[in-house]
Amino acid sequence: MKKIAIIGGGVAGTTAALTLAAHECQITLFEKKSSLVGGPPFCHLHAGGNLYPDISIDQCIRLLEESFWFYRYFPFAVEQRPTLIVVPKKCELDPRYLVQRVQVLQKRYKKLCEEYGFAPFGDPKEYYTLFFEEDLKKACKIGQKDFPKTPHEWLAPVSAELKKENIKFPLILVQEYGLNIFRFSAGVDTVLNSFKNVTVKNGCEVLSLKKSGDGFEIEYKNEKSLDKDRYDIVINAAGFESEKIDRALHLKKERYLEFKAAYITRWDNDAVWPEIIFHGKRGTKNGMAQFTPYAFGFVQMHGMSKEITLFEGGLAKSDSQNRSPLNRSFYEKIDLGWDERELAQRTAKAIEHFKDFLESFPKKAKGYFKPLYGIQQIPGKNPDLRAAEVDIVSKNYFRCEIVKVSSAINMAKEIQKEIFKEVKENFDYLKILEEESLKQKAAEIARQRGYPSELSTLLNPPKLFPQTELPEHFIE
Ligand SMILES: Cc1cc2nc3c(=O)[nH]c(=O)nc-3n(C[C@H](O)[C@H](O)[C@H](O)COP(=O)(O)OP(=O)(O)OC[C@H]3O[C@@H](n4cnc5c(N)ncnc54)[C@H](O)[C@@H]3O)c2cc1C
């Protein structure tokens, strides 16, 4: 039986373990942190790439397809709420350009639903909805719902808050859902620990590896002891630290590393909001503003300017020696945490970033919490790449290179095909998940990592099994 070592228990490593476990093999998953999926954060399922007007429509379609499957595998981590796309007057984008793109995406989504018989993002007819100025007035009258169901109900809480004089119309409500990292972590931990052929080694760092006959010898540190084992296959899923594993095998790979952060605040508002994107040119002071609502008035904010989410020197290319290229201060933030003053300042700037768009949020937002942050890798020469999967370096060494988490499914399928010549899909593992214990475990993980446990709460937990069925009426 093949012995497979997976180095890194982020989304890439856990997805590889979960899918490979359907085959006859023995898997060891090494994760140096105390829990799984504790690396760079994620909050958005990029089901159409509508946050990225600069990427090609082909990349958008690929993100849509990958997200379709991501939902199928990980419904327990999905927050079922749409995203409102807004183009500010200051931004040179024309909303009609975005409308053309969602039309293409809607067609592709409809085809996927027909082909596979399920509709994770709802009725394809409502994949997107356009709103004009008069719709905002109508939406104000709808009033707040406990949980909005129609596109107009989703618009209702936002309509009174939006500063209409600063935005272009139409607005686009698109079914790009949210993701919850704490739920993902809790769910995959439960599932992987239930598999007989998977050993999860948390708190276990791979120190070195070398070729050994047809396979590899891996040396690892477990609490206080050092150990060695031999494996037939190695999957390098170490995220931005993949280069260290490559280096041990004298392999080189070009990649970018990017440090980014999203900030948390809270405001007095009990309505259920969609996520909102206010587009803007990345890296400028008017860079895109992303408003991500959580339960109990918590809000996560991205601002794509160097004073908020992006950092001076925060994007760097790996040098030819494959050494870590970012300034030491970024790695220190990961290992030791943030300087309190910098965190307070950046959070305040993030709140202010919404002052041209939202009436009361910038005045009502209070306080700051530990930010969600980390370093992500972008393989190759193009730092704008958003859809990438896996580099099959040899028949027994794989390097996972996902940029967005949705790519993990295609990545895992490629690895399965290469090792076992077939892809097995079995969603029975979802049956072992139970909402109440998942909720508690996710809250505990959030607390352990220093976040308010409220951030682990889904406003609208999806059905885990069976999953969203195809609405009967949508196929004309
Ligand atoms: C601020 C921010 C916001 C983001 N938002 C989104 C979003 O909304 N949607 C989205 O799709 N993507 C988002 N991303 C990108 C997303 O976080 C990454 O694509 C994803 O987490 C990468 O997963 P991974 O498994 O490849 O790497 P990681 O999550 O980094 O996992 C690698 C793991 O390997 C472990 N490891 C490393 N070296 C060793 C070793 N020697 N031994 C044992 N373990 C080791 C690490 O501890 C880590 O847990 C965001 C990124 C950032 C920084």
Ligand as a Chemical Component Dictionary entry (heavy atoms), coordinates in Angstrom:
data_LIG
# 
_chem_comp.id                   LIG 
_chem_comp.type                 NON-POLYMER 
_chem_comp.pdbx_formal_charge   0 
_chem_comp.three_letter_code    LIG 
# 
loop_
_chem_comp_atom.comp_id 
_chem_comp_atom.atom_id 
_chem_comp_atom.alt_atom_id 
_chem_comp_atom.type_symbol 
_chem_comp_atom.charge 
_chem_comp_atom.model_Cartn_x 
_chem_comp_atom.model_Cartn_y 
_chem_comp_atom.model_Cartn_z 
_chem_comp_atom.pdbx_ordinal 
LIG C1  C1  C 0 -5.757  38.510 3.979  1  
LIG C2  C2  C 0 -6.056  37.347 3.064  2  
LIG C3  C3  C 0 -7.362  37.156 2.640  3  
LIG C4  C4  C 0 -7.677  36.089 1.796  4  
LIG N1  N1  N 0 -8.974  35.920 1.415  5  
LIG C5  C5  C 0 -9.307  34.878 0.616  6  
LIG C6  C6  C 0 -10.662 34.665 0.255  7  
LIG O1  O1  O 0 -11.550 35.405 0.674  8  
LIG N2  N2  N 0 -10.948 33.607 -0.558 9  
LIG C7  C7  C 0 -9.980  32.756 -1.017 10 
LIG O2  O2  O 0 -10.313 31.828 -1.750 11 
LIG N3  N3  N 0 -8.685  32.929 -0.680 12 
LIG C8  C8  C 0 -8.323  33.961 0.134  13 
LIG N4  N4  N 0 -7.017  34.127 0.505  14 
LIG C9  C9  C 0 -6.025  33.154 0.028  15 
LIG C10 C10 C 0 -6.065  31.881 0.888  16 
LIG O3  O3  O 0 -5.890  32.204 2.234  17 
LIG C11 C11 C 0 -4.948  30.934 0.442  18 
LIG O4  O4  O 0 -5.102  30.639 -0.895 19 
LIG C12 C12 C 0 -5.014  29.588 1.150  20 
LIG O5  O5  O 0 -5.131  29.710 2.513  21 
LIG C13 C13 C 0 -3.797  28.782 0.802  22 
LIG O6  O6  O 0 -3.936  27.513 1.402  23 
LIG P1  P1  P 0 -2.730  26.498 1.430  24 
LIG O7  O7  O 0 -3.232  25.269 2.063  25 
LIG O8  O8  O 0 -2.077  26.400 0.112  26 
LIG O9  O9  O 0 -1.630  27.215 2.366  27 
LIG P2  P2  P 0 -1.641  27.491 3.950  28 
LIG O10 O10 O 0 -2.995  27.768 4.448  29 
LIG O11 O11 O 0 -0.576  28.511 4.183  30 
LIG O12 O12 O 0 -1.220  26.088 4.577  31 
LIG C14 C14 C 0 0.096   25.674 4.663  32 
LIG C15 C15 C 0 0.238   24.944 5.994  33 
LIG O13 O13 O 0 1.494   24.286 6.016  34 
LIG C16 C16 C 0 1.990   24.331 7.343  35 
LIG N5  N5  N 0 3.436   24.116 7.249  36 
LIG C17 C17 C 0 4.353   24.881 6.591  37 
LIG N6  N6  N 0 5.573   24.338 6.698  38 
LIG C18 C18 C 0 5.436   23.189 7.424  39 
LIG C19 C19 C 0 6.341   22.180 7.863  40 
LIG N7  N7  N 0 7.658   22.243 7.572  41 
LIG N8  N8  N 0 5.861   21.155 8.605  42 
LIG C20 C20 C 0 4.522   21.073 8.916  43 
LIG N9  N9  N 0 3.629   22.002 8.527  44 
LIG C21 C21 C 0 4.081   23.043 7.780  45 
LIG C22 C22 C 0 1.596   25.731 7.819  46 
LIG O14 O14 O 0 1.579   25.818 9.222  47 
LIG C23 C23 C 0 0.214   25.892 7.193  48 
LIG O15 O15 O 0 -0.809  25.505 8.073  49 
LIG C24 C24 C 0 -6.657  35.201 1.346  50 
LIG C25 C25 C 0 -5.339  35.391 1.781  51 
LIG C26 C26 C 0 -5.029  36.442 2.639  52 
LIG C27 C27 C 0 -3.604  36.610 3.079  53 
# 
loop_
_chem_comp_bond.comp_id 
_chem_comp_bond.atom_id_1 
_chem_comp_bond.atom_id_2 
_chem_comp_bond.value_order 
_chem_comp_bond.pdbx_ordinal 
LIG C1  C2  SING 1  
LIG C2  C3  SING 2  
LIG C2  C26 DOUB 3  
LIG C3  C4  DOUB 4  
LIG C4  N1  SING 5  
LIG C4  C24 SING 6  
LIG N1  C5  DOUB 7  
LIG C5  C6  SING 8  
LIG C5  C8  SING 9  
LIG C6  O1  DOUB 10 
LIG C6  N2  SING 11 
LIG N2  C7  SING 12 
LIG C7  O2  DOUB 13 
LIG C7  N3  SING 14 
LIG N3  C8  DOUB 15 
LIG C8  N4  SING 16 
LIG N4  C9  SING 17 
LIG N4  C24 SING 18 
LIG C9  C10 SING 19 
LIG C10 O3  SING 20 
LIG C10 C11 SING 21 
LIG C11 O4  SING 22 
LIG C11 C12 SING 23 
LIG C12 O5  SING 24 
LIG C12 C13 SING 25 
LIG C13 O6  SING 26 
LIG O6  P1  SING 27 
LIG P1  O7  DOUB 28 
LIG P1  O8  SING 29 
LIG P1  O9  SING 30 
LIG O9  P2  SING 31 
LIG P2  O10 DOUB 32 
LIG P2  O11 SING 33 
LIG P2  O12 SING 34 
LIG O12 C14 SING 35 
LIG C14 C15 SING 36 
LIG C15 O13 SING 37 
LIG C15 C23 SING 38 
LIG O13 C16 SING 39 
LIG C16 N5  SING 40 
LIG C16 C22 SING 41 
LIG N5  C17 SING 42 
LIG N5  C21 SING 43 
LIG C17 N6  DOUB 44 
LIG N6  C18 SING 45 
LIG C18 C19 SING 46 
LIG C18 C21 DOUB 47 
LIG C19 N7  SING 48 
LIG C19 N8  DOUB 49 
LIG N8  C20 SING 50 
LIG C20 N9  DOUB 51 
LIG N9  C21 SING 52 
LIG C22 O14 SING 53 
LIG C22 C23 SING 54 
LIG C23 O15 SING 55 
LIG C24 C25 DOUB 56 
LIG C25 C26 SING 57 
LIG C26 C27 SING 58 
# 
